[in-house]
Structures are given as C-alpha cells and as structure tokens.
Amino acid sequence: MAGFKQLGTGADLPQMVQHHGVSELILAHDSPLPADLFQGVMACYEKGIAITPMPLLYEQITGRVPIEHVGQI
C-alpha cells in the first residue's frame, strides 16, 4: 500500500494481532482479499477477533449507508 509501512504479510496477521492485543479488525478492501490475507483474517476470526467491514463501521458511526458499498455487505 502506497504511503504506509507494511508490518508483515497476511500469514503474519494472527501473530501481530495477538502481539498488539487487537480485539477487532476493520477490513477496508474493495476487491477480493489475497489468499494469504484471507487465511490470516480467518485465523483471527477463529481466535475470537471481531471482523468488521469498513462499510458497516461507516454506517454504525454515521447512521448512513455509503452508496458506493450498497450490496457489498
């Protein structure tokens, strides 16, 4: 991702989440996840980490549905 430091790969995600005490992952991705990232997200989910898609979070915060994401949740 341009402009952001990459901390690891999708395979590293479960260890990073545990190390940093993360309780929820916010997914802001508008295309299918790469296989390693999908597997990392699923491993986190299986460990009880909440997974929230960004459009849902936006709706919860603002009370509005982002039109460009209608049908993607």
PyMOL commands that set and color helices and strands:
alter all, ss='L'
color gray80, all
select helices_A, chain A and resi 10-20+35-46+54-62+67-69
alter helices_A, ss='H'
color red, helices_A
select strands_A, chain A and resi 24-27+50-53
alter strands_A, ss='S'
color yellow, strands_A
deselect
rebuild
show_as cartoon
